[in-house]
Amino acid sequence: MKIITILFCILISANTFSQNYKFGKVSKEELSENVCPIDSSANAVYLYKYRNTYYEYDKVNGFKLITEIHERVKIYNQEGFNHATKQIRLYKMSAGNHEKISTIKAQTYNLEEEKIVIDKLNKSSIFETEANKYNDKIKFTMPNIKPGSVIEYKYKITSPFWSKVDEFVFQHSIPIKKLEASFEAPEYYSFKVNTKGFLTITPKIEYERGFITFINKTRNTGNGRTSASATTISKSELEYSKHISKYISENIPALKDEPYVNNINNYRASVKYELSYTKFPNSIAETYSTTWGDVVERIYESPSFGEELKKTSYFKKDIDALVGSVSDPATKLGLIYNFVKSQVKWNGYYGFYADDVREAYKEHVGSSGDINLMLTAMLRYAGLNANPVLVSTRTHGVPLFPTREGYNYVVTCVKLQDDSVALLDATEQYAAPNILPFRALNWQGRIVAENGGSQLVDLYPKTKSNNSITMMVKIDKEGTLEGSYRSIKTNHIALSFRAKYNDADKDEFLEKIENKGLEISDYDVKNSEDLSKPIIESYKFVKESQADIIGDKMYFSPLFHLKVSENPFKLEKREFPIDFGYPSVISHRVIINIPEGYKIENLPEPAAIGLPDNLGSFKFKVVGCGNTIQVSVVSQINQSIISPLYYEALKEYFNKFIQKEDEQIVLTKG
């Protein structure tokens, strides 16, 4: 009898505290929770994340794609408030061909005096804007957010783009307590399933029967003896099989970002359903994308790609006048490249298809597809071996699998006579051959040849970018630093500086430098527009409190405010590559005049630190003579991307050189 009673109590207890994920059924236990049991550092957590994507038959338009979303989020503190804002992307091709959102329900729950108080989202707080020509954006922020709030929303998206299934994302920047997702497709659609990330969630596969009902109307006009007519209605059904993949998981850890990741989404646990082919009753199979060859061929055959490369009439006169008398291929390349950059400005739209190259040329503005396909066509017209290169930008991710959505950008590749290649992007005013904008430095691009064939090309530069800094200073008895600064920047470091400096308000730009505690005068930048020369930045400055004075001794760091003070690598273990974007050399040469009446008591020892396999190095040297100290520090990273296998070594490398730069010079009164 006691055993039965105990079992009964256990069942009652389990039912009492079992989670109810029905919309609106938020519990006091959820609202009272102060710390995430999965991750005590989390600012918020998905209590429940649900998605169901399936096909629904419409007798007018055929199958359409339906996605239902239901999410419940717990917010622990103010740092988690950003999770109270939701943004939803809706695809569109034209006014009548776009995704629609419906049945948005959203509520905020708070616990006040042991009572659950509900604030509903007002429809007037839901905003729809145009993100770009292909996407609209729905945005709302939940009402009455406080530390401890639980928010919940659900909505449905109906899409006419039945071949485009959004990626199923199973991991976020916050943990997930309970995940449920499903994808249901009729037998007429065959999908490739592409997974990524280091967290594996295996689906449960099920099959169900589906039915499509057809209503047929037949009008009878009579039998000759009467004019009466009647309509006969009949029904017929088509039975088909549905393939269902169900994903269920609990206590999914957060995917934590860290510096030098090209795109954290590349490593996020997710599943992508890519349509491979369709096979409807009484029709032949239609292939969509199964290999990169298929993808490239389909792109090349599009009128907005291959055909645009053949158009020359709109620029022939201008290019003839520009390079008609030039025979050197490299000179032709430079002239045409700079011509396009000066003639057509980028409107900010990404894409590898051209909207209208003639219009872009005429109006002097266009998308990345317009500009770089135009550039390719002009280079070909001038007799150069030029081809477009499909690129996935860093924010778009790495195209791991053959997919029509793998690329979102295009640049140009020219093969020169010495078999070297020059990569060009005319959307970036301050770019140069083989100095692509940072957004395009993302693993490999795919060259599209004139016949539609393709090959891969490394987008990362081989040439190091340099920032050579010289600082001549004197430090007074109060620890105030006064001196001059001069830096010489090349390649990608120069490109980045030009993009920030040339387009900025000069007073605001200078103010950002002075925010480091500097009083600056005689600020000057040379070669800001001349891309053939390095950037030379110089100024004079005064900075207070650069030394600790204790008794008759003075202590200061050899690099002062230029030293690296924090290790960017903090994770215990990292499973994704370290992406610096480009190889670089940063050098510091500092000449210090010490105060009168002081002499050198102690200088840091020289050091040389190397990464394995010549991935990078750090050299540090301080020498003193009389009242002058000379500091030389050179750090370099020799590869754009470093494997996570070297993460521990890289983390320790940064620790050591940060400690070295923090070592103190000691002066004493003579």
N, C-alpha and C positions, 0 to 999 in steps of 0.2 A: 504493500500500500504506500509506504514511504517513497519507494522508487518511482511509482506512478505519479505521485504528487510532485516530486523533484522534476521529472520530465515535463510535466504539465507547466510548471513554473518557468522552466527554461524556454518552452515554446512561447509562453505568454511574453517573456522578456524579449525574445528574438523578434516577435511581431511588433512589440512596442517600439523598439529602436530600429526596425528595418526601414530603409530609406524609401520614400515615396517620390518618384520622379515625375509624377503628373504635374502639369503646369498649375501653379498656384499653391501646391502642397509643400511649401517651405516650412521646415520644423524649427522649433525653439532651439534644438540642439545645434542646428546649422548656424543660427543667428548668434548663439552664445559662444561659439568656437573662437578662441583668440589667437591660436597658433595652428598653422597647417601641420597635421601629423605626418605628412609625406616629406615635407621640407620646411624646417623651422625658419628658414631665411626667406620664404616666399611672402610676397606682399599681397598675393591673391591666389585663388585656386579655382579651377573648373570643378564644381561639385558634380556637374553632369554635362556631358557634351554629346549631342545626338544629331545624326544626319541620315536622311533616307533619300536616295536618288533613284528614280524609277521612270519608266516610260508609260505614257498614257495616250490612247488612240483618240484622235479627233477625226470625225468623218469628212471634214473639209480639208484639213491640212496634213492628215496622217499622224504619225507618232510625234509627240512633243515630249520634252524632258522636264520632269518635275523634281525639285529639290526642296525637302522640308528640313528646317533647322530648329533645334530647341537647345538652348544653352542656359545653364545656371552657374553664376559666378559668385564666390565669396570674396569680399574685400576686407583685408585685415587692417590696413593702415592707409595713410594719405598717399604713400608711394604707390599704392595699388589703384588710386582713383582713375588713372588713365584707362583701366579696363572697363570703366563705366561708359566709355564712348565706343560705339560700334559703327564700323564703316562696311558697306556692302557694295560690291561692284556688279554692275549690270552691263552685259555686252549689247552692242547694237551695230547694225549694218546700215539701216536706213530708218526713216520715221515709222514705217509700218513693220519693220523687221527687227524687233528688239526684245530683250528679256523683260518680264514684268514681275513685280513683287506684290504680294497680297497678304492679307491676314496678319499684319504685324501686331503682335501683342507683347507688351513689355511692362514690367512692374519692378519696383524697388521695395524691399522688405527691411524693416528695422524693428528692433525689440525695444519697446519703451514701457517701463514699469511692468515687465513680464507679459506685455501684450504685443502681438505682432501687428505693426502698422504698415499698411500697403499704400504706396504712391504709384498711380498708373501713369504711364507715359502719354502725354497729350499729343494728339495727331499734329498739332501746330509745331511741335518740337522735332518733327521728322522733316529733314531737308533733302531735296534732290538737286544735284548739280551735275554739270557736264565735266567729267574729268578730262576727257579728250574726245576726238572725233569717233572713237570706237567704244568708249565706255562712259556710262553715267555712274554717279556715286550717290548712294543713300547713306545718310549720316544721322545719328541721334545720340544724345547723351542722356543717361538715365537721371531721373529727378531725385532730390533729397539724399545724396550720397554722403555717408558717414563711415568712419572706421567701424567695421563690424557689419556693414550692410551686406545683404544678398541681393543680387540683381538677376532677373530672368527675362528672357525674350524668346519669341518664336516667330517664324515667318515662312512663307512659301514663295519660291521662285519658279515661274513657268518660262521655259526657253524654247524658241523655235529651232535653235541650233542643236539638233539632236546628235550631231557627231562630236560635239564639244562638251566633254564631261570634266568639270572642274576637279582638280586634284583633291583627294581625300587626305587631310592633314591630321596626323595622330599625335603630334608633339608641338608644344608651344613654349613660350618664355616663362609660363607658370605651370605648375603640375596639374594633372587631371585625375580626379578620384574615380570617376566612372565614365567610360567611353562606350558608345554604341553607334555603329554605322552600318549601312547596308547599301548595296548597289544591285539593282534588279534590271535585267535587260532581256528583251524578247530574243528568241532563237535566230531572228533575222540579222542580228548584229553580232559580229565577232570582234572581240577586243583583245588587245595585248595588255597584260598587267605588268606594269613597271613599278618596282619598289625601290625606295632609297632610305638612307638613314641607318643608324646602328641599333635601332630598336625594332624588333620583328614582331608583328602581330599577324598571326595566321588566320585567314578567314574560314568560317564554316560554310560549306557549299550546299545549297539546297536547290531543288527544282520544283516548280509549281506549274499548273495549267492556267493559261489565260484564254480569254475569249474576246473576239471582236464581233459585234452584232451589226449586221447590215440590214437596213430597212428598204425594201423595194416597193415602189408604187406603180401600179398598172391601171391605166384608165380605159374602161370598156365603153364603146360608143353605141351600143345597142345591137339588135339582131335584124334590123330592117323593118320590122313591124312597128317599132317604136323609136322615138328619138331619145329616150331616156338613156343616160350614161351613168356609170358608177366607177368608183376607184377601189381597186383591190390592193390591200396592203399585206405584204408578206415579209417574213423575217428569215434571215439565215445567219448562221454563226460559223466563224472560223476559229478553230482551236489551235493554239500554239503553246510552246513550252517557254517558261521563263527561267533564266539562270540567275540565282540570287547568291550574293556573297555577303556574309554577315561578319562584322568585326566587333568583338567585345573584349574590353580590357579594363583593368583597374590599376590605380596607383602608378600612373605614368609619370616619370620624373620630368622636370623642366629641362629644356635644351638651353643651356646658358651660353650666351654670346661672349666673345672675347676679342680684343684687338687683332688686327691682321687676319680677318676672315673675309674672303671675297664676298660670300653671301651665305649667311647661316642657314638659309633655306635649302642649300645643297645637301645639308647633313641632317635635315629634319625628317623624322619618321613619317613617311607618307606613301600613298599608292596612287598611281596615275593610270587611268583606263584610256588607252589610245585605240581609236577605232581602226581596225585592220581591214575589214571588208564587210559588205552587206550582201545578203542573199535572200531576196523576197520570193514568194511563190510565183512560179511561171515566169521567172526572169533570170538572167545570168548574174553571176557574182560581180560586184563592183569593188575593186581594190582601192584602198585609201593610202595607207602608208605602212609598209612592212620593212623596208630597208632605207638606209640613207640615200641610196640611188633613186628609189621611188620618190622620196621627199624632194630631193634636188630637181629631179625631172619635172615634177609637178610645179615647183616654183619657177623653174626656167621657162616652162611652156606658158606661164601666165602672161597675158598681154601687158600686165603692169610690171613685168620684169624683163623677160627676153626681148619682147618687142620694143621696149623703151631703149634698150641698148643699141638698136639698129637705127634710131632716128638721129639724123645729122643735119638736116636742112636748116634748123633753127640756129645753129651755131657755126656753120661752115665758114662764113665770111669772117667772123671774128677770130676763129682759130687759124685760118689761113693768114690773116694779117699778123697774128701773134707769133707763129712759129714757122711760117712759110719759108723763110730763109735760114732756118736753124737746122743743122744736121746732127748735132750731138744729142743723143737720147736723154742723157741726164739733164741737159739744159731745157729740152722740150718739157720733160716731166715737171721741172721746177716752175717754168713759166705757166703751164696749164693749171697746175695745182694752185698756185697763188692767184691766178685769174679767177678760178671758180670760187675760192674763198672770199675774194673781194667783190664778186658779182652777186652771189646768192647767199643770203643769211639763213641760218637754221631757225625754224619756227618752234623747235623743241619737241616735235613729234618724232617718236621712234618708229622704225619699220624698215623692212627691206624691199617692199613694193613701192613703186613710184605712183604718186597721185596724178601728176601731169607735168612732165619735165619741161615741156614748152611753156606752160603757164608759170612754172617756177622761175624759169630763165627770164621770162618777160617781166614778172612782178618782183624779181630779185629776192624771193623768199620761198623756202620749201622744206619738206621733211628730209630726214636722213636718207630715205630711199630716193627722193628726187635728186638730191645733191650728189650723192656718191655714185648713183647709176649714170647721171649726167657726166660726172668726172671720168668714169670708166669709158663711156662712149667717146668723149673728146680725146682721151689718150689713145684709144684704138684708131680713131680717125687720123691721128698724127703719126700712126705707124708703130706705136708701142704695144708690147705684149701685155695688155691689161685685162684683168678679170675682176668681177665683184667677189667679195668675200662675205659670206653669211656669218654673223656674229651674234652671240648672246651676251648682252651687257651684264655687268656684275650684279646689278639689282634683279636681273631676270633669272639668273642662275646658270648652271652648266647643263647643256643638253646631253644627258647621259644616255638617252635612248632615241632611236629614230622616231621623230615626231614632227609634224608640221608646225607645232607651236614651240619647237626647241630654240628657234632663233627669233630675234626681234630687232635686228639692226643690220647694217651693211657697211663695209668699207671697201677700199680698192687695193688690189695687189698688182704691182708691175714687176715683171721679170726682166732684169737688165742683161746686158750682153755678157757680163762675167758670171751669169747664173745666180747672182744675188737677187734678193727681192726687196722691194720697197713697199711698205704698207702705208696707205694714205687715208686720211679722214678729213674731208673738206668742210665738215660741219663745225670744226673747232678752229677758230681764228688763229690760235697760238700754237697749233700742232705743226709738226714738220714730218718729212719722210721718216718712217720708223719710230716716230714719237707720237703714238696714238693717244687720245685723251684717256684718262684713267678709267672711265666707264667702260671702255672697250678692251681693257687688259684683262681678259678672262679666258684662260687656258688656250683653246684652239679655235680658229675660225675655219670655215669650209669654203675653199675656192670653187667657184662655179665656172667651168670652162664654157666656151662658145657652143659646144655640142651638148651641153647639159651634164657632162661628167663632172666629177668633183674630187678634190683631195684636201687634206688637212694642212694647215699652216699654223705655226706657233705664234701667238699674238704677243707674248711677252718679249720685251727688248733684251738684247744681248749686251748692249753698251751700258756701262754704269752711268748713273746720274750723280753729279758731284755738287757738294756744297762746301766750299773752302772758306773758312771764317778766320779772319785775323783781327785781334783786338789788342790795342796798345793802351795800357791804363797806368794810372798812379793812384795809390791808396794813401789817404792821409792819416793822421794820428787818431782821428775820430772814427775811422773805418769807412769813410765816404770814398766811393770809387768815381774817378773821372777819367774819361778817355775817349777813344775812337773805335768804331766798329766798321768792318768792311767784309762783305761776303761776295763770292763769285759762284753763281748757280748755273748748272747746265742741264740740258735734256729735260727729263720729266720734272725735276725740281724747278727748273726755270719755267716750264709750261704752267705748273701749278701756281707759281708766284705771279706770272703775267695775268693769268685768269682772275686772280684775286685783286691784284693791284690796279691793272688798267681799267677795270670796270667798276672800281670802288670810288666812293667819295674820299678824296685824299686826306681830309681832316679826320674822318672816321677811321681810315686805315692807320694813320699815325697814332690815333688815340688807343687803338688796340695794342700797339707795341708799347706805348707808355703805361698801359695797364699792368705791365710787369714790374712797375715801380721805377721806371726810368724817366728822367727829364731829358728830352731829345732836342737837338738843334742841328742845323745844316743837313737835314735829311735829303738824300739824293738817290735816284735810280737811273742807271744808264742802260741803254739797249732794250727798253721795255717793248719797243715795237720791232726792233731789228732781230728777227729770229735766227739770223746767221751768227750772232754773237751771244756770249753768255750774259746773263743778268749780273750787273754790278750794283750792289746796294751798300750805301755808306751813311754814317751819321756820327755825330758826337753825342755824348751822354754823360749824365751824372746820376749815380745811384747811391743812396745812403744805406747805412747799417749793413755793410758787407763783410764785417769782421767782428769777432767777439774779443773784447779787450778785458783781460782779467789780470789785475796787478800790473806788472811790467811786461806782460806777454800779450801778443796779438795772434789770433787764430782765424784762418779763412781757407775756403776751398779754392784750389788753383783755377777752376773754371767759373767761379762765382755763380751768377744766375744762368749760365749756359749749361750747367751740368744736368744730366738726367737724374731725376730724383725718385722715380717710381718705376718698378718693374711692370711692364704691361701684361705679363703672363702670370696669372694667379691661380688658374685651375690646377688641381693636383694631377689630373690626367687629361690629355686632349686627344681626341680621335680624328680631328680634321686638320688638314694642312695649314701651315702658317704662310699666308700670302702677303708678301711685301709689295707686290705690284711690279716692282722693277729692282734690279741690283743697284746699290748705291755706295758712295764713299762720303763720309762726313768727317772733315778734318778741322781741328781747332789749333790755332797758334796764338798764344797769349803771352805778351811781354808785359811784366809787372814791375813798376818802379816802387820800391818800398819807402816808407816815411823816413825822413831824416831823423837820425838818432836811434834807429832800430838796426838790428843785424839779423841775419838768417840763423835760426837755431836748429830747425829741422825741416827737411823736405820729404815728401812721400817717395818711396822706392819706385824705380821704374818697373813696368809690368808689360807682359805680352800674353794675351789670352786668345786661343784659337778654338773655333768650332770644328767638329769632326769633318773629314772629307773636304776640307777647304771651303766650307760653307760661309765662313766669315771670320773676322779677326778684330782684335782691339789692341792698340799699342799706346802706351802711356809713359811719358817721360817728363821729369821736372828737373831743371838744373839751375843753379844760382851762382852768380858772380858779383861780388860787391853789393851794390844796392839794386841789382836787377835780377829778376827771376824769369826764365823762359819755360813755357809750358807747351808741350806738343802732344796732342791726342788725336788718333786716327781710328775710326771705327768703320768697318765695311761689311756689307752683306753681299755675297757673291752670286746668289741665285734669287730669282723672283719668288719661287715657291720652295718651301722646305717641308719635307715629309714629317708627319707627326711622330715618326720613329725617333726624331731628333729633339722632340719637345723638351724632355728633361735636360738635355745638354744645352739647349737654347735658353731655357729658363735659368739654369745655373750660370750660363755665360752672362746674361743680363745682370744677375745678382752680383757677380764678381766685378763687372766693370762699373756698376753703380756704386758699389762700396769703394772702389778705387777712386772714382771721381769725387767721392765725399771725404776722402782723407784730407787732413788739414796741413797747411803750411804753418809753421810756428815761427814767429819773430819775437825777439826779446830786445829790450832797450840796451844799447851798447854801453 
